[in-house]
Amino acid sequence: MHSTTPVTPLSLADVVDLKETGDGRYLATAVDRSSGPRVFGGQLVAQALAAAGRTVPDGRVPHSLHGHFLDAADPEEPTEYTVDVVRDGRAQAVRYVRGRQGSSEVFALTASFAAAAPSGPVLEHQVPTSPVPDFDAVESVAETLARADARLGEWFSTRITPKPVEVRFVDRPARDYVLQGDEAPRRQQVLIRIRDRLGDDPIQQACGLAYFSDMFLLSTAVYPHRAIIGDRSLLVASLDHAVWFHGPVQADEWLLYVMESDWAGAGRGLCRGRLFDAAGRLVATVAQEGLVKPVSR
């Protein structure tokens, strides 16, 4: 019988527990063994954002981030983040963050922070509200996995359960379609939240969303080709990642993550995601391009 070694779950506090070492440098030592030989990309994004947030004036919250995955990061090694001040203006504070392991630069992030509540009138609109009107009606992940291919449950317990998140699948998981030889949908919808309460710090909440914004997204580019991430015949790696925050977020409350892939070609795939709260408000938009390339034999 197939068995897996239990992996100790992380909390988000573990992930973004950074030690200040001086001169705008912060050291992260969190170990996530659920991600295989490389650090989970969302961990790098959340840690870099947390480091940037340590340096901004009080009352500023992130409104956008753009990250680039430069080299594979070893989950057993600490990552040092160096924060450079790009701008401290009246409306915007911008930081550039470099993540390094030894002599290798593994991640680069630009993050922009703005006042939490801009003064004066504002123009407002958004795409239609959440396509799932009742989050409470979505079944538990245990109910979903009970009906799915057993390999999906093994993957979930190894790769997802140890992370500091809770997940529910709104629809049949796209991975299950592929495992059972069916044509997978071009859209994924999951409910997701940070498992532990994060408190009132808006930067901590934004770090939580940044962390799980990298979950499931790139797989949307391979499911239409009846492939899954982890298949040895496919080379898959995130190249860059962007998040736009549209207002206050509660990453420790259920958010609906709607993901689609608009394009794949030239060995890459482009994916986008939208995150809605239970009231139907669009709280963040995500985009990512990744390497999605069949391996030549």
BELPE-V815653 format. One record per residue. N is the residue number from 1. RES is the residue in one letter. PHI is phi in radians with two decimals (* if undefined). OMEGA is omega as a letter, one per 30 degrees, with the letter a starting at -180 (none if undefined). D_LAST is the distance of its C-alpha to the last C-alpha in whole Angstrom. Layout:
N:RES:PHI:OMEGA:D_LAST
N:RES:PHI:OMEGA:D_LAST
This chain:
1:M:*:l:30
2:H:-1.20:l:28
3:S:-2.39:l:30
4:T:-2.22:l:29
5:T:-1.37:a:31
6:P:-1.00:l:34
7:V:-1.94:a:33
8:T:-1.18:a:36
9:P:-1.14:l:37
10:L:-1.62:l:37
11:S:-1.84:l:40
12:L:-1.11:l:40
13:A:-1.03:l:43
14:D:-1.08:a:40
15:V:-1.10:a:38
16:V:-1.78:l:40
17:D:-1.40:a:42
18:L:-1.81:l:42
19:K:-1.71:l:45
20:E:-1.29:a:46
21:T:-1.98:l:46
22:G:1.72:l:48
23:D:0.99:l:48
24:G:1.22:a:46
25:R:-1.98:a:43
26:Y:-2.40:a:42
27:L:-1.95:l:40
28:A:-1.96:a:38
29:T:-2.10:a:37
30:A:-1.03:l:36
31:V:-2.03:l:33
32:D:-2.02:a:31
33:R:-1.46:l:29
34:S:-1.45:a:28
35:S:-1.74:a:25
36:G:1.37:a:23
37:P:-1.36:a:22
38:R:-2.15:l:23
39:V:-1.11:l:27
40:F:-1.03:a:27
41:G:-1.01:l:28
42:G:-1.10:l:31
43:Q:-1.16:l:32
44:L:-1.10:a:32
45:V:-1.10:a:33
46:A:-1.13:a:36
47:Q:-1.17:l:37
48:A:-1.13:l:37
49:L:-1.13:l:39
50:A:-1.08:l:42
51:A:-1.10:l:42
52:A:-1.05:a:43
53:G:-1.10:l:45
54:R:-1.15:a:47
55:T:-1.91:a:48
56:V:-1.66:l:50
57:P:-1.05:l:53
58:D:-1.01:l:54
59:G:1.55:l:54
60:R:-1.59:l:51
61:V:-2.20:a:48
62:P:-1.17:l:44
63:H:-2.07:l:44
64:S:-2.81:l:41
65:L:-2.56:l:38
66:H:-2.38:a:35
67:G:-2.13:l:32
68:H:-2.26:l:29
69:F:-1.52:a:26
70:L:-1.73:a:26
71:D:-2.74:l:24
72:A:-1.15:l:23
73:A:-1.73:a:26
74:D:-1.43:a:27
75:P:-1.16:l:29
76:E:-1.57:a:31
77:E:-1.89:l:32
78:P:-1.20:l:35
79:T:-2.06:l:34
80:E:-1.80:l:37
81:Y:-1.94:l:38
82:T:-1.94:a:40
83:V:-1.86:l:42
84:D:-1.90:l:44
85:V:-1.41:l:46
86:V:-1.60:a:46
87:R:-2.75:l:49
88:D:-2.25:a:52
89:G:-1.79:a:53
90:R:-1.18:a:56
91:A:-1.80:a:53
92:Q:-2.65:l:50
93:A:-2.11:a:48
94:V:-2.11:l:45
95:R:-2.24:l:43
96:Y:-2.00:a:40
97:V:-2.12:l:38
98:R:-2.01:l:36
99:G:-1.85:a:34
100:R:-2.26:l:33
101:Q:-2.19:a:32
102:G:1.07:a:33
103:S:-1.61:a:32
104:S:-1.77:l:30
105:E:-1.50:a:30
106:V:-1.81:a:28
107:F:-2.73:l:30
108:A:-2.35:a:33
109:L:-2.41:l:35
110:T:-1.93:a:38
111:A:-2.21:l:40
112:S:-2.06:a:44
113:F:-2.13:l:47
114:A:-2.38:l:50
115:A:-1.06:a:53
116:A:-1.09:a:52
117:A:-2.31:l:55
118:P:-1.09:l:56
119:S:-1.44:l:59
120:G:1.48:a:61
121:P:-1.21:l:60
122:V:-2.33:l:56
123:L:-1.61:a:54
124:E:-2.39:l:52
125:H:-2.82:l:50
126:Q:-2.70:l:46
127:V:-1.06:l:44
128:P:-0.89:a:45
129:T:-1.14:a:46
130:S:-0.79:l:44
131:P:-1.30:l:42
132:V:-2.02:a:43
133:P:-1.26:a:47
134:D:-2.30:a:47
135:F:-1.10:a:45
136:D:-1.15:a:47
137:A:-1.44:a:46
138:V:-1.35:a:42
139:E:-1.18:l:42
140:S:-1.22:l:40
141:V:-1.14:l:37
142:A:-1.08:l:38
143:E:-1.15:l:39
144:T:-1.13:a:36
145:L:-1.18:l:34
146:A:-1.11:a:36
147:R:-1.69:a:35
148:A:-1.63:l:31
149:D:-0.99:a:28
150:A:-1.04:l:29
151:R:-1.17:l:25
152:L:-1.17:l:27
153:G:-1.10:l:30
154:E:-1.11:l:28
155:W:-1.09:a:26
156:F:-1.11:a:29
157:S:-1.20:a:31
158:T:-1.50:a:28
159:R:-1.75:a:27
160:I:-1.87:a:30
161:T:-0.95:a:33
162:P:-1.23:a:33
163:K:-1.40:a:34
164:P:-1.39:a:37
165:V:-2.32:l:37
166:E:-2.08:a:38
167:V:-2.35:l:36
168:R:-2.33:l:37
169:F:-1.62:l:35
170:V:-1.22:l:37
171:D:-2.06:l:35
172:R:-0.97:a:33
173:P:-1.02:a:30
174:A:-1.05:l:27
175:R:-1.09:l:24
176:D:-1.16:l:26
177:Y:-0.98:a:26
178:V:-1.15:a:22
179:L:-1.05:a:22
180:Q:-1.69:l:25
181:G:1.41:a:23
182:D:-1.68:l:25
183:E:-1.29:a:25
184:A:-1.48:l:25
185:P:-1.24:l:28
186:R:-1.58:l:28
187:R:-2.32:l:30
188:Q:-2.07:l:31
189:Q:-2.34:l:34
190:V:-2.32:l:35
191:L:-1.57:a:38
192:I:-2.60:l:37
193:R:-2.78:l:40
194:I:-1.26:a:40
195:R:-1.13:a:41
196:D:-1.66:l:44
197:R:-1.21:a:47
198:L:-1.84:l:47
199:G:1.42:a:50
200:D:-1.68:a:52
201:D:-1.23:a:50
202:P:-1.14:l:48
203:I:-1.24:l:46
204:Q:-1.08:l:45
205:Q:-1.12:l:44
206:A:-1.14:l:42
207:C:-1.11:l:40
208:G:-1.07:l:39
209:L:-1.12:l:38
210:A:-1.03:a:36
211:Y:-1.05:a:34
212:F:-1.49:l:34
213:S:-1.14:l:33
214:D:-1.62:a:29
215:M:-1.51:l:29
216:F:1.28:a:27
217:L:-1.12:a:27
218:L:-1.16:l:23
219:S:-1.08:l:22
220:T:-1.07:a:24
221:A:-1.42:a:22
222:V:-1.87:a:19
223:Y:-1.02:l:21
224:P:-1.07:l:22
225:H:-1.77:l:18
226:R:0.95:l:19
227:A:-2.20:l:17
228:I:-2.32:l:18
229:I:-1.18:a:18
230:G:1.91:l:17
231:D:-1.21:a:14
232:R:-1.20:l:11
233:S:-1.52:a:8
234:L:-2.28:l:11
235:L:-1.68:a:12
236:V:-2.31:l:16
237:A:-2.77:l:19
238:S:-1.22:l:22
239:L:-1.81:l:24
240:D:-2.57:a:27
241:H:-2.69:a:30
242:A:-2.35:l:33
243:V:-2.33:l:36
244:W:-1.99:l:39
245:F:-1.61:a:42
246:H:-1.73:a:45
247:G:2.79:a:48
248:P:-1.02:l:48
249:V:-2.14:l:46
250:Q:-2.11:a:46
251:A:-1.27:l:42
252:D:-1.64:l:44
253:E:-1.99:a:45
254:W:-1.01:l:43
255:L:-2.17:l:41
256:L:-1.57:l:39
257:Y:-1.89:l:36
258:V:-1.82:a:35
259:M:-2.18:l:31
260:E:-2.50:l:29
261:S:-2.03:a:27
262:D:-1.50:a:28
263:W:-2.84:l:25
264:A:-2.53:a:21
265:G:2.97:l:20
266:A:0.97:l:18
267:G:1.41:a:16
268:R:-2.31:l:19
269:G:-2.36:l:21
270:L:-1.96:a:25
271:C:-2.22:l:27
272:R:-2.41:a:31
273:G:-2.45:l:33
274:R:-2.24:a:37
275:L:-2.01:a:39
276:F:-2.02:l:42
277:D:-1.57:a:45
278:A:-1.15:l:47
279:A:-1.50:l:49
280:G:1.61:a:47
281:R:-1.35:l:47
282:L:-1.30:a:44
283:V:-1.76:l:43
284:A:-2.83:l:40
285:T:-2.16:a:37
286:V:-2.21:l:34
287:A:-2.45:l:31
288:Q:-2.64:l:28
289:E:-1.98:a:25
290:G:-2.45:l:21
291:L:-1.34:l:18
292:V:-2.37:a:16
293:K:-2.43:l:12
294:P:-1.06:a:9
295:V:-1.49:l:6
296:S:-1.31:l:4
297:R:-1.79:none:0
